[in-house]
Structure formats: C-alpha cells, structure tokens
C-alpha cells in the first residue's frame, strides 16, 4: 500500500467519526488503519478538533482512560442552534400550514432527513452529559425525530406501541389519560426492550398538555428505568392552561391561537435563548 497522506487520513477520519456520533474510536484503530504512529494520529485528531470548532461542525473530543479514544459529538453552538430554529419558526408561521380544526401542519419537517438531523442534534445537546442508554418514543409520527435524537446521542431507539404485537413477546401495558379530551389510552412495551437501572430520554414530535409523555414516564417507572429528560419537537401552549406533565424541553412553541389568514405564532423555546 502506498503511504497514506495526511489529507487522506483526515478526510477518512472525519467521515468515520461523523458517521457514528458519540461512538468512541481508539487511536489504535486509526493507527492500524493508516499504518501511522500514535503521535501522528494524535496530531490529526487535534487538527480535526480545531477545524470542527472553527466552522461550528460539532465537537471532536478525546476520551481518556483504558476505554478512551476519540469521538464526534454533534453539539451545535447555542447561536447556531437558535438561528436554525428561528429560521424554521418562520416556515411554520406560514398561514398555509393552519389546517381545518386549528391544527398545524408539520409532517413535511418530519419527512426531511437533513432537517431532522440538525433538529435531533439540537435536541440531544442538553442530554449528552446525562448519558441516556436509549431514546424512548411512542408510535408513529414521532419516530423519525426520535431516531435522529438517538443517532446524535449514539444510543438505541425504543418504540412503545399503541397495540400489543405478537412478535414482541410478553409486554408491559399501561393505561394513561391523553391530554386531548381526557381520553383513556393504552401503551405497551416489550419486557426485553429495556433493562432495570437504565436511563431513558423520552422524545416525541408534538405535545399539547403532556399526557402522552407522562404516559411514557409512567411506563419507564414500571421498568425501573430512570427518565433523564423529555424532549419534544413542537409544543402547543394554551394560555393559562397547566400541563399534565411539566418537565418538558421543546424546540418550537406554538400559540394556541391561530387562523388560516394570519397563520400561527411560533417562536423558539426559551431555553434556546438563554446565554451560555
């Protein structure tokens, strides 16, 4: 094999690291791949770290210890995250998105991988330190967003079902009250899907009163799993109305008042505007 040049090593390392967010790669793996000394690979990693920081592409981190190495963390700067969400607020405020029945159309955003990849990284940002073992969502619309959050964190996606599927084996089923009209609903999860003592990040695409996310929190309690946070893409706020579940971190806040002529009032969640 011809000697591998530095630009070739760096290009390959960047691709490998960004393809597996939050996954630790040992320096020895890169040394063997490129037939390079550890000092050489360390210099490459430092150059990558500076470039990613300069252009706000995420963070290249060195992890010390016996199981250490290097990893890519897709954490955006606060300014970049806020600017991205603000831009999409303008898109969501379009009057054409208000549907009959006073619903806001967001399905196209849930179908755009590039958009969801960025939103998933933004949502994952506050939870890297909490190190959840998996992301939990409930079928079906929230799955694409939750999958991108799980990808950013480098963890598994676990999906609670509305109905029990025979191929999942034995399940735990709970009843919960939906915030929309106080309707009783059920939610099921296979017993082998998670383990006691694990940590979960709960993610959904939309909430109004928090009934469904509270159901997922209660489901995790049945499994003796700790919930480290609840992240929601779009939250609709009713003025003066309490939420069934309060501890929710959303990206977009939509005012309950909207019409087809003026559109919806959409703004970033307050936590995105807090200075670091």
C-alpha positions as CSV (number, residue, x, y, z in Angstrom):
1,X,0.0,0.0,0.0
2,X,1.3,3.5,-0.9
3,X,2.0,5.8,2.1
4,X,-1.2,7.5,3.1
5,X,-1.1,11.3,3.0
6,X,-2.2,13.5,5.9
7,X,-5.2,15.0,3.9
8,X,-6.3,11.4,3.1
9,X,-6.1,10.3,6.7
10,X,-8.0,13.4,8.0
11,X,-10.7,13.0,5.3
12,X,-11.2,9.4,6.2
13,X,-11.2,10.1,10.0
14,X,-13.8,12.8,9.6
15,X,-16.1,10.5,7.7
16,X,-15.7,7.7,10.1
17,X,-16.3,9.8,13.2
18,X,-19.3,11.8,11.9
19,X,-20.9,8.6,10.6
20,X,-21.1,7.3,14.2
21,X,-21.9,10.2,16.6
22,X,-20.8,9.8,20.2
23,X,-19.1,6.5,19.5
24,X,-15.5,6.2,20.9
25,X,-12.9,5.0,18.4
26,X,-9.5,4.1,19.8
27,X,-6.4,5.7,18.4
28,X,-5.0,2.3,17.9
29,X,-7.7,1.6,15.4
30,X,-6.7,4.6,13.3
31,X,-3.0,3.7,13.7
32,X,-3.7,0.3,12.3
33,X,-5.9,1.6,9.5
34,X,-3.5,4.2,8.3
35,X,-0.2,2.4,9.3
36,X,0.7,5.6,11.3
37,X,2.3,6.2,14.7
38,X,0.0,7.2,17.6
39,X,1.7,10.6,17.8
40,X,0.8,11.2,14.1
41,X,-2.8,10.2,14.6
42,X,-3.0,12.4,17.7
43,X,-1.8,15.4,15.6
44,X,-4.5,14.6,13.0
45,X,-7.2,14.5,15.7
46,X,-6.1,17.9,17.1
47,X,-6.3,19.4,13.6
48,X,-9.8,17.9,13.1
49,X,-10.8,19.3,16.5
50,X,-9.7,22.8,15.6
51,X,-11.4,22.7,12.1
52,X,-14.7,21.4,13.5
53,X,-14.7,24.1,16.2
54,X,-13.8,26.9,13.8
55,X,-16.7,26.1,11.5
56,X,-19.2,25.0,14.2
57,X,-19.5,21.5,12.8
58,X,-19.7,19.8,16.2
59,X,-17.0,18.7,18.6
60,X,-14.1,16.3,18.3
61,X,-13.4,15.0,21.8
62,X,-10.6,13.0,23.2
63,X,-11.7,10.5,25.9
64,X,-9.0,9.4,28.4
65,X,-8.7,6.1,30.3
66,X,-8.4,2.5,29.4
67,X,-11.5,2.6,27.1
68,X,-10.6,6.0,25.8
69,X,-10.1,7.3,22.3
70,X,-11.7,9.9,20.1
71,X,-15.3,10.7,19.3
72,X,-17.5,13.1,17.4
73,X,-20.2,14.9,19.4
74,X,-22.8,16.7,17.1
75,X,-23.3,19.5,19.6
76,X,-24.0,22.9,17.9
77,X,-23.2,26.2,19.4
78,X,-26.1,28.0,21.0
79,X,-26.0,30.7,18.4
80,X,-26.2,28.2,15.5
81,X,-29.0,26.2,17.2
82,X,-31.1,29.3,17.9
83,X,-30.6,30.6,14.3
84,X,-31.7,27.3,12.8
85,X,-34.8,27.1,15.0
86,X,-35.7,30.7,14.3
87,X,-35.5,30.1,10.6
88,X,-37.9,27.2,10.8
89,X,-40.2,29.3,13.0
90,X,-40.7,31.5,10.0
91,X,-41.6,28.4,7.9
92,X,-44.0,27.1,10.5
93,X,-45.7,30.5,10.8
94,X,-46.9,30.4,7.2
95,X,-50.7,30.7,7.1
96,X,-51.0,27.9,4.7
97,X,-49.9,25.5,7.5
98,X,-53.1,26.0,9.5
99,X,-55.4,23.1,8.8
100,X,-59.1,22.8,9.4
101,X,-59.8,22.1,13.0
102,X,-57.0,24.5,14.0
103,X,-54.1,22.1,13.5
104,X,-50.6,23.0,12.4
105,X,-49.1,21.0,9.6
106,X,-45.6,19.7,10.4
107,X,-45.5,16.4,8.6
108,X,-43.1,17.7,5.9
109,X,-40.5,18.6,8.5
110,X,-40.8,15.1,9.9
111,X,-40.0,13.7,6.4
112,X,-36.8,15.7,5.7
113,X,-33.8,13.8,6.9
114,X,-31.4,16.7,6.7
115,X,-33.7,19.0,8.7
116,X,-34.4,16.3,11.3
117,X,-30.7,15.5,11.6
118,X,-30.0,19.1,12.7
119,X,-33.0,19.3,15.0
120,X,-32.1,15.9,16.5
121,X,-28.6,17.2,17.3
122,X,-30.1,20.3,18.9
123,X,-32.5,18.3,21.0
124,X,-29.7,15.9,22.1
125,X,-27.4,18.8,23.1
126,X,-28.5,19.2,26.7
127,X,-28.5,15.4,27.4
128,X,-25.0,14.3,26.4
129,X,-23.8,14.7,30.0
130,X,-26.8,12.7,31.3
131,X,-25.7,9.7,29.1
132,X,-29.1,8.0,28.5
133,X,-28.9,4.4,27.5
134,X,-31.7,4.8,24.9
135,X,-34.3,7.1,23.5
136,X,-38.0,6.2,24.0
137,X,-40.8,7.3,21.8
138,X,-44.4,6.1,21.0
139,X,-45.5,5.2,17.6
140,X,-45.8,6.5,15.0
141,X,-45.3,10.2,13.9
142,X,-42.6,10.9,16.4
143,X,-40.3,8.0,15.3
144,X,-38.3,10.0,12.7
145,X,-37.5,12.8,15.1
146,X,-36.7,10.4,18.0
147,X,-34.5,8.3,15.7
148,X,-32.3,11.4,14.9
149,X,-32.0,12.3,18.5
150,X,-30.9,8.7,19.2
151,X,-28.4,8.9,16.4
152,X,-26.9,12.1,17.8
153,X,-26.6,10.5,21.2
154,X,-25.2,7.3,19.7
155,X,-27.9,5.1,21.5
156,X,-30.7,2.8,20.7
157,X,-34.2,3.9,19.8
158,X,-37.0,2.1,21.7
159,X,-40.6,2.4,20.5
160,X,-43.7,2.0,22.7
161,X,-46.7,0.6,20.9
162,X,-50.3,1.6,21.0
163,X,-51.3,-2.1,20.5
164,X,-49.5,-5.3,21.5
165,X,-47.7,-7.0,18.7
166,X,-47.3,-10.8,18.9
167,X,-43.8,-10.8,17.5
168,X,-42.6,-8.7,20.5
169,X,-43.2,-11.4,23.1
170,X,-44.5,-10.6,26.6
171,X,-45.2,-6.9,27.2
172,X,-46.0,-4.4,29.9
173,X,-49.1,-2.4,29.2
174,X,-50.3,0.7,31.0
175,X,-53.4,2.9,30.7
176,X,-52.9,6.7,30.6
177,X,-55.0,9.8,30.2
178,X,-54.4,11.7,26.9
179,X,-54.4,15.5,27.3
180,X,-56.7,15.9,24.4
181,X,-60.2,15.4,25.8
182,X,-59.1,13.3,28.7
183,X,-59.4,10.1,26.7
184,X,-58.1,6.8,28.2
185,X,-55.4,5.2,26.0
186,X,-53.0,2.3,26.3
187,X,-49.3,2.0,25.7
188,X,-47.2,-1.2,25.6
189,X,-43.5,-2.1,25.6
190,X,-41.9,-5.5,25.3
191,X,-40.3,-6.7,28.5
192,X,-37.0,-7.4,26.8
193,X,-36.7,-4.0,25.2
194,X,-35.1,-2.3,28.2
195,X,-33.4,-3.3,31.5
196,X,-34.0,-2.2,35.1
197,X,-31.5,0.5,36.1
198,X,-31.1,2.0,32.7
199,X,-31.6,5.7,31.8
200,X,-34.1,6.9,29.2
201,X,-34.6,10.1,27.2
202,X,-38.2,10.4,26.2
203,X,-38.8,12.1,22.8
204,X,-42.0,13.0,20.9
205,X,-42.8,15.1,17.9
206,X,-45.7,17.1,19.4
207,X,-47.4,17.8,22.7
208,X,-50.2,20.0,23.9
209,X,-50.9,19.0,27.5
210,X,-48.2,16.5,28.1
211,X,-50.5,13.5,28.6
212,X,-48.6,11.1,26.3
213,X,-45.2,12.0,27.6
214,X,-46.4,11.4,31.1
215,X,-47.6,8.0,30.0
216,X,-44.1,7.2,28.7
217,X,-42.6,8.4,32.0
218,X,-45.0,6.1,33.9
219,X,-44.2,3.3,31.6
220,X,-40.5,3.7,32.4
221,X,-41.3,3.6,36.1
222,X,-42.9,0.2,35.5
223,X,-39.5,-1.0,34.2
224,X,-37.5,0.7,37.0
225,X,-35.8,2.9,34.4
226,X,-34.8,6.5,35.2
227,X,-36.1,9.2,32.9
228,X,-33.3,11.8,32.4
229,X,-35.5,14.2,30.4
230,X,-38.4,14.7,28.0
231,X,-37.7,16.4,24.6
232,X,-40.5,17.4,22.2
233,X,-40.1,19.0,18.8
234,X,-43.3,21.2,18.8
235,X,-45.3,22.2,21.8
236,X,-48.6,24.0,21.6
237,X,-49.2,26.3,24.6
238,X,-52.7,27.2,25.8
239,X,-52.6,30.5,27.7
240,X,-53.1,29.8,31.4
241,X,-53.7,26.1,31.0
242,X,-51.4,23.8,33.1
243,X,-49.6,20.9,31.5
244,X,-50.3,17.3,32.7
245,X,-46.5,16.8,32.7
246,X,-44.4,19.9,33.4
247,X,-40.8,18.9,32.8
248,X,-40.7,19.2,29.0
249,X,-38.0,20.7,26.8
250,X,-39.3,21.6,23.4
251,X,-37.8,23.3,20.4
252,X,-40.8,25.2,19.0
253,X,-43.6,26.9,21.0
254,X,-46.8,27.4,19.1
255,X,-49.5,29.7,20.4
256,X,-52.9,28.1,20.8
257,X,-54.5,31.0,18.8
258,X,-54.1,30.6,15.1
259,X,-56.1,31.1,11.9
260,X,-55.7,30.4,8.2
261,X,-55.3,34.2,7.4
262,X,-52.6,35.2,9.9
263,X,-51.0,31.8,10.5
264,X,-49.6,30.5,13.8
265,X,-47.4,32.4,16.2
266,X,-44.3,30.2,16.5
267,X,-41.2,31.0,18.5
268,X,-38.1,29.1,19.8
269,X,-38.4,27.6,23.3
270,X,-36.9,29.9,26.0
271,X,-34.1,27.5,26.9
272,X,-32.6,28.1,23.4
273,X,-32.3,31.8,24.0
274,X,-30.5,31.6,27.4
275,X,-27.0,32.7,27.0
276,X,-24.3,30.1,27.7
